[in-house]
C-alpha cells in the first residue's frame, strides 16, 4: 500500500505521523512524507528552502524509523509549486492509495466547517481517499467505526475499495447511521441503500449494523473513526459545520472515501 503523509512540520502533523505509524504497524506499506510550498519569488533564496525543508522532512522520516519502519519504506519529497496540482501529480506518479494529514484545533475555519480551505480542497478536489487526524485524536487502531450516509450515491460503489486494503477493517465494528432522510426513502435511495448494504457486508468488518440517533451532538460518542463519502457535501454540513445546529467538533480521525481505485 502506498500512503502519502502531508507534513507542514506542525504539532498536528507530528501527531498524524504517530497515528500513521500505529495504523500500519507490521503491514506492507510505503510512505511518502510530502511537503509543498509556494515557489520563492526572491532570487536570493538560491535553493536554501530545499535544504531547510529536506532537513525537516528527514526528522519526520526519523520519527517513523523510531516507530519500527525501515528506511526503505519511507521516501521524503519537497515540492515548490501549486498545492493541489502538486498533490495530484504525486499520487498519479506513485499510485497512491491513501493521503493522511493532521488537523489543528487552532485552525482558521474560514470554510464554515471544522477544517480550513486547503484541507477542504484536498478532500474534495484530489481523487484519493484521505484520513484527517485531529490533534486531539487518541492514537490507537480503530475498533468502532461510524458511516453516516443519506444513501444518495447510486452508481459507483468502488468508493469502498480502499477498505479492502486497510489492515484494521477486520477488527472493526461498523455502524451505518442514516442521515438527512425524510420518513420514507424514494425508489433511487431505497435501491442505493440496498446496494450500499450489500457492498459493506461483503467487506471484512467484524460486524455491521444500522443505528439511529436523534442527538446530532452525541452521535459520534463511542466511535474512534468516522467514514464519509467525500463527494457527499450535504453530509459535510450535517457533521462538520461550525454552526450550533450541527454535530460537535470531531476529535476522532475521519476517513474521506473517494472512488480512486477500481477492482
C-alpha positions in Angstrom: 0.0 0.0 0.0 1.3 3.5 -0.9 0.5 6.3 1.6 1.3 10.0 1.3 1.8 11.8 4.6 1.3 15.6 4.1 3.6 17.4 6.5 3.8 21.0 7.5 6.0 20.2 10.5 3.4 21.4 13.0 2.4 19.5 16.2 -0.7 18.4 14.3 1.5 16.9 11.6 3.7 15.1 14.1 0.6 13.6 15.7 -0.6 12.4 12.3 2.7 10.7 11.7 2.4 8.9 15.1 -1.1 7.8 14.2 0.0 6.6 10.7 2.8 4.6 12.4 0.2 2.9 14.6 -2.3 2.4 11.8 0.0 0.4 9.6 2.2 -1.3 12.2 3.5 -4.6 10.8 1.9 -4.0 7.4 3.4 -3.8 3.9 3.3 -0.1 3.4 5.4 2.5 1.6 5.2 6.1 3.0 6.0 9.3 1.2 6.3 12.3 3.5 5.4 15.3 1.4 5.8 19.0 2.0 4.7 21.5 -0.6 5.3 25.3 -0.6 4.7 28.2 -3.0 7.8 28.9 -5.1 10.0 31.7 -3.7 9.7 34.9 -5.6 13.1 36.2 -4.5 16.2 35.1 -6.3 18.1 35.4 -3.1 16.7 32.0 -1.9 19.3 30.2 -4.0 18.0 26.8 -3.1 18.0 27.4 0.7 14.4 26.3 1.0 15.2 22.9 -0.4 18.0 22.4 2.1 15.9 23.6 5.1 12.7 21.6 4.3 14.6 18.4 3.4 16.2 18.6 6.8 12.8 18.9 8.4 11.5 16.0 6.3 14.4 13.9 7.5 13.3 14.5 11.1 9.8 13.3 10.1 11.4 10.3 8.5 13.4 9.5 11.7 10.1 9.6 13.6 8.7 6.7 11.5 12.0 4.8 11.8 11.8 5.1 15.6 8.3 3.5 15.3 9.8 0.4 13.6 9.7 1.2 9.9 12.6 0.5 7.7 14.3 3.4 5.8 13.4 1.7 2.5 9.7 2.1 3.3 10.0 5.9 3.8 10.5 8.4 1.0 10.7 12.2 1.6 9.7 14.7 -1.1 9.8 18.5 -1.1 8.0 20.4 -3.9 7.8 24.1 -4.7 4.6 24.5 -6.7 0.8 24.8 -6.8 -0.5 22.8 -3.8 -3.4 20.8 -5.2 -1.8 20.2 -8.6 1.4 19.0 -6.9 -0.5 16.5 -4.8 -2.4 15.2 -7.8 0.9 14.7 -9.7 2.5 12.8 -6.7 -0.5 10.5 -6.3 -0.6 9.7 -10.0 3.2 9.1 -10.2 3.3 6.9 -7.1 -0.1 5.2 -7.5 -1.1 6.4 -4.1 -3.8 4.6 -2.2 -4.3 7.0 0.7 -3.4 10.5 1.8 -3.1 11.4 5.5 -2.8 14.8 7.1 -3.2 16.4 10.5 -5.9 18.9 11.6 -5.1 21.5 14.2 -7.5 22.7 16.9 -6.2 26.2 16.3 -7.2 26.4 12.7 -8.8 29.4 11.0 -12.1 27.8 10.0 -13.0 30.1 7.1 -15.0 27.4 5.3 -17.9 27.1 7.8 -16.5 23.6 8.5 -14.1 22.4 11.2 -11.2 22.3 8.7 -9.6 25.0 6.6 -9.8 25.8 2.9 -6.6 23.9 2.0 -7.9 20.7 3.8 -11.3 21.0 2.2 -9.7 21.2 -1.3 -7.6 18.1 -0.6 -10.7 16.2 0.4 -12.9 17.3 -2.4 -10.6 18.0 -5.4 -8.0 15.3 -5.1 -9.2 11.9 -6.3 -7.8 9.8 -3.5 -9.1 8.7 -0.1 -8.0 10.9 2.8 -7.5 10.3 6.5 -7.8 13.5 8.5 -6.3 13.2 12.0 -7.3 15.8 14.6 -4.7 16.9 17.0 -6.8 15.6 19.9 -7.3 12.1 18.4 -6.2 9.1 20.5 -3.5 7.1 18.8 -4.9 3.6 18.6 -6.3 1.2 16.0 -10.0 1.8 15.2 -12.4 -0.7 16.8 -15.7 1.1 16.3 -16.3 3.0 13.1 -19.3 5.1 12.0 -20.5 5.6 8.4 -23.2 8.4 8.2 -25.0 8.2 4.9 -28.1 9.6 3.2 -27.8 6.8 0.6 -27.5 9.3 -2.2 -24.9 7.6 -4.3 -26.4 5.4 -7.0 -23.8 4.0 -9.3 -20.1 3.9 -8.4 -19.5 1.7 -5.4 -15.8 1.5 -6.0 -15.7 4.3 -3.4 -15.5 1.5 -0.8 -12.5 -0.3 -2.5 -9.9 1.4 -0.2 -11.5 -0.6 2.7 -10.1 -3.8 1.3 -6.6 -2.5 1.8 -6.8 -1.1 5.3 -5.4 -3.5 7.9 -7.7 -2.6 10.8 -11.0 -3.4 9.0 -11.4 -7.0 10.1 -11.0 -5.9 13.7 -13.5 -3.0 13.5 -17.3 -2.9 14.2 -19.1 -0.7 11.7 -22.3 1.3 12.4 -24.3 2.8 9.5 -26.1 6.0 10.5 -28.9 7.2 8.1 -28.9 11.0 8.0 -30.8 13.7 6.2 -33.7 11.5 5.2 -37.4 12.0 5.1 -39.8 9.5 6.7 -39.6 7.3 3.5 -36.8 6.7 1.0 -37.5 7.4 -2.6 -37.0 4.5 -5.1 -33.5 5.6 -6.1 -32.3 5.9 -2.5 -34.0 2.7 -1.4 -32.2 0.8 -4.2 -29.0 2.6 -3.3 -29.4 1.7 0.4 -29.7 -2.0 -0.6 -26.6 -1.9 -2.8 -24.5 0.0 -0.2 -25.6 -2.5 2.5 -24.6 -5.4 0.2 -21.2 -3.9 -0.6 -20.5 -3.1 3.1 -21.5 -6.5 4.2 -19.2 -8.1 1.7 -16.2 -6.4 3.3 -14.4 -7.9 6.3 -15.7 -5.8 9.1 -16.0 -7.6 12.4 -19.7 -6.7 12.4 -22.1 -4.3 10.6 -25.3 -2.8 12.0 -27.6 0.1 11.3 -28.2 2.6 14.1 -30.3 5.7 14.6 -29.7 8.8 16.6 -31.8 11.9 17.3 -29.0 13.7 19.1 -26.5 15.1 16.5 -24.1 16.4 19.1 -23.5 12.9 20.6 -23.8 10.6 17.6 -20.1 10.1 17.4 -19.7 9.3 21.0 -18.1 5.9 21.5 -16.6 5.7 18.0 -12.9 6.1 17.1 -13.3 6.5 13.3 -15.8 8.3 11.1 -16.0 7.4 7.4 -17.6 9.9 5.0 -18.2 9.7 1.2 -16.1 12.6 0.0 -18.5 13.7 -2.7 -21.4 14.0 -0.4 -21.2 17.7 0.6 -24.6 17.5 2.5 -23.1 15.1 4.9 -20.2 17.6 5.4 -22.7 20.2 6.5 -24.5 17.8 8.8 -21.4 16.6 10.5 -18.7 19.2 10.3 -20.4 22.6 10.1 -19.3 25.2 12.7 -23.0 26.1 13.3 -24.6 25.3 16.6 -27.1 23.0 14.9 -24.5 20.6 13.6 -22.5 17.8 15.1 -20.0 18.9 17.7 -16.4 19.3 16.6 -15.0 15.8 15.9 -12.0 14.7 17.9 -11.5 11.4 16.1 -9.9 10.5 12.8 -12.1 10.9 9.7 -11.7 8.7 6.6 -13.0 10.5 3.4 -13.8 7.9 0.8 -13.1 8.5 -2.9 -13.7 6.2 -5.8 -9.9 6.4 -6.6 -9.2 2.8 -7.4 -11.0 0.1 -9.5 -11.2 -3.5 -8.6 
